[in-house]
Amino acid sequence: MKYFNEFDTFKKVALDENLKIFKNTFFPWDGDYERLENVKLGDSLTYLGVDSTTLIETLNDLKDRLINDQNFEQIVDGYLPLYIFNISKDAKTIIVIPGGGYEKECYLNEGFMVSHTLNKLGYNAIVISYRVSKDAKYPNPFIDATASIKYLFNNKDKLNLNLDNYALMGFSAGGHLAASIVSEKQNLDFIKPHTLILGYPVISLEKYTHLGTCKNLLQEEIDNIELRKKYSINNLVTKNYPNTYLWQCDNDNCVPFENSIILAKTLNEFNIPYEFKIYHSEIHGLGIGINTVCDKWILDALNFYQKGL
């Protein structure tokens, strides 16, 4: 059913009975909602850098699932929501972790729009959440992400999910979270993904870090050099690290491009199968990136994933 069209405003979305719970994640940074509330959805590429057709399709899909799909929203351990974009029990599944600097979670462009697109390409997708802001101090996000994945495995039959050789996808700080929990050095007890897919991830908490991510994860211990080393992904890679697809814009204006360079170099040193795609742009937070310079990354990533199975 079509609930929204290109002439509707973001204010209508934010006030919608079913979607208003996502207002702070659709407009994650202070002032964004006030700036955008009267912008039409059809103008989203200009104002948000996201494809309007995909945005509107996603909002309609999201509202429809919230109304009609009893399995769509699950609550893990009483406080962690996850959202299941299921199309078929036979489809492969990709678990998605949105970014947001461990301050907030960018559900719309790095979660729901990505998942809607994955559905169209034949994959089940699941958006998971984790504690952020003052509650984001390590190891809380790691505990939350693994708890959600364990919940999915424990309930996969009830939820009609195929989790065999699943992939784990993360963006920005969500990329740091995804890349952290798959390391055997973290000693986290859950079934690891076959493939890791990272979009403009935070990798280093040292010289080339994204300061907000580092501050929120380490909080009062931000000056602890050993902790910053410990939670830098390049120090978590081992010979058993999963196949990894990695992409970033070379002039990223938020997370230094050196983060991806550092990870690619480390993966190469450990002979981990990986692919690294570089796009010429300064934009960060593109998510699915349709109608941008990097709009083919999702097809490349899925091709890498399928070739490794």
N, C-alpha and C positions, 0 to 999 in steps of 0.2 A: 504494500500500500504506500502511496506517496503522500507524505505528511508535509514535506518542505519542498520549495522550488527556488529558482534563482532570484526571485523577487523578494523573498523573505529576508529578514534581517537577523543578524546574530543575536539581537535582543530577543527575538521570538524563540530562538533555540535555547537561550539561557533561562527563559521563563517557562519553557515547556514543562508540563507536569511530570513527564517521565525523564527528561534530560537535565533538569535543573540541578540535580545532584552532582553533575559533572562541570558546573560552571567554572569552578576554580582550576579545573584541569584542562578545559577547553581554552581558557584564557589564563595561562599559568603565571604570568608575571604581573606585578602591581601596575595598574593603569591600563592594561590591555583591554579589559572589558569596556571601560569607559571610552577608550579610543575607538573601539570597533562595534559598539552596540548598534549603531545605526547603519553600518555597512551591509550591503546586500550580499547574500551568499554567492551570487553570480560574480561578484567582484573579489572573491577570496584570493585569486592568484596575485592580484595587484597589491592587496593589503596584507596578506598572510604568507604569500609565496606557495600556496597549496592549490591544486587543481580544483576548480569549482564543481565539475561534474562528479569527480570522485568524492569530494566533500559532501555533496547533496545526497548521492547514493548511499554513502556511509551513514549519514544522519537518519535517513529513512530506514535503512537496514537496522541500525541500532535501536531506534524507537520500536520498530516492529518486533525485534527479538525481546526487548524488555517487556512488551505487552503479551507476546504469544508463546515464547519459548521458556518453559519452566526450568530448563537446565542452563539457560544462558548465564545467569549470575549465580556464582557459588561463593560462599563465605568460608574461608579456611581459618580454623582456630578461633572463630568468633570475631575476628577483626580484619581479615584480609580478603577483600573481594577479588575474584577473578572472573573473566568474561570469555565464554566459549563460543567462538564462531565456527560452528560445526556444520559441515555439508554432507559428510558421508563417513560411515564407520570404516570404509575401505581406503579413505584418503590418508596420505601422510600428514603428520601434525607438526606445526611450527609454533613454539612457545615464544611470545614476544614480551620484551621488557622495555617499556618506554624510559626515556631519560628525563632530565630535569634538575641536574646538579645535586642530586640527593636532597633537594630543597622542596620540589613538588614533582608531580608526575605528568608528563605531556601525553595524556591519553589519546587526544584526538589525532594529531598528525603522526605520532610515533607508536600508536597502539591500534586504535579503531580503524583508521584509514588503511593502514598496512594490512590489518587482518581482513578487511573487506576485499582488498585487492588480492590477497592470497587465496581467499575463497573463489574469486573469479578465475584464478589460475589453477584451481583444482586441489587446494590444500585446506585442511582444517587449521584454524589459528586460535590461539588462546592468549589473552592479555593478562598478565599477572601484576600484582602490586607489591609494595614493600614500604616499610616505615621510612619517613622522610623528615626533613627539618630537624627540630630538636631531638627527635626520636631516631635519627638516622645513624647515630654513632655505631661503628663496627662493634660486634658482628651482626647487629640487628637486621640490616638488609639481606645479608647472606642467609641468615636463619629463615627469614620470610620467604625468599625466593625458593629455597630448597623445600620448605614446608608446602608451598603451593604445588611444586612438581610432584612431591610424594603424595599429596592429596589426589592429584590427577591419576597417578598410577594406581592408587588404592581404590579409585572409583571409576576406572576406565570403562568397565562393562556397563555400569549404570549410565554413564555419560556417552556411551557409544563412540569411544575414541580408540583409534589405533595409534599407540605411542611407540611402536617398534621403530628403532632408528630415527627418533624424532630429531628435529633441529631446534637450536636455541638462538634467538635473535635479540640483539640489544643495541640501543642507540645512545650515544653520548655517555652520561653517567650510567644509564641502563646497560650500555656496552661494557663499562667497567664491572658492573655487577655480574653480568653474564660471564665475562671472561675470568672473573675471580672464582666463581663457584665451581667451574668445571675443572679447576686445578686439583690434582691429587694432594698437593701440599696443604690444601685447606681442610682435608680430612672430613669432608661433608658426606654424610651417608644418604645418597640418593642415586638413581640410575642416571648416568651422565648422557648427554646428547651425542649423536653421531657426528653432527656438524655444528659449528659455531659461526654465526653470521653477525658481523659487527659493522654498524654505520657510525662513522665519525666518533669512535670511542675515546673516552679518557683511559689512557694506558698507564702513564707515569704519574706518581704523586710526588715526584722529585722536581728536577729542574724545569721540565716542560709541562707541568701540571696545569689543570684548570683549577684555579684557586678555590672557587666556590665548592666544587666537588670535594676537594681535599679538606676544606674547613668543615663541611657538613659530616663527612665520614669520620674524621679524627677528632673534631671538636676541640676540647681543651688540650688535647695531646698533639695538636697540629705541628708543633715544633720538635716532636720526637722523630729524629732522623731514622732510627731503626724501624719505626712503624711505617714511615713513608716508603722505605725500601720494601718492607714486608708486603704492603698492599699495592705495590706497583706490579702490573701484570707481567712485565718482562722478567720479573723475579719469581713468577709463579709457573712459568712454562716448564714442562718436563717432556720426556720422550713419549709420554702417554696422553699428551694434550690432543684435543679433537681437531679434525680437519677444520680449517678456518678460512672464511671469506671475509675480506676486509675492504672497506671503501671510505674515502674521505675527499673533500675538496682541498686543493693544494694551498689555498689562501684562507682557510677557515678562520673566521673572525672571532671565534669563541674558544675552541679547543685547538691548541697548537698542532699543526700538521706533523710535527716531529713525533707525536704520540704514535701515529700509524707507522711511521718509518721505524721507530724503535721496536714495535711488535713484529713487523715484517722481518726485520733483521734477526730477531730472536727465534721466530718460527723457522727461519731458514737454518739457523745454527743447530736446531734440534731435529732437522729433517721432517718437520710436520708439513703435510700437504696443505698448501694455502694458495690463495689468489688475492692479489691486491690491485684494486682499481682506483685510479686517481682521476679526479675531474677538476677542470680549471674554473674555479669560482671561489668567492670568499664567504659564501652562505653556509651557515650552520643550522642544523635542525630541520633539514628538508624532509625527513621522513620518507614517504614513498617516492617523492620527487617527480611525479608525473608532470610533463610539460616544463621541465627544467633541464639543465645541462646534464643531469645525472639520471634521467628518467628510465634508463635501461638497466640500472644496477640490479633491480629485483629479478629480472630475467637471467642476468649473468649469475647471480647468487644461487638461484634455483637450479640452473644448469650445473654449477659446481657441486651443489648438494647431491643431485641425481647421479652425476658421474661417479661420485664416491661410494654410492650404495652397493 
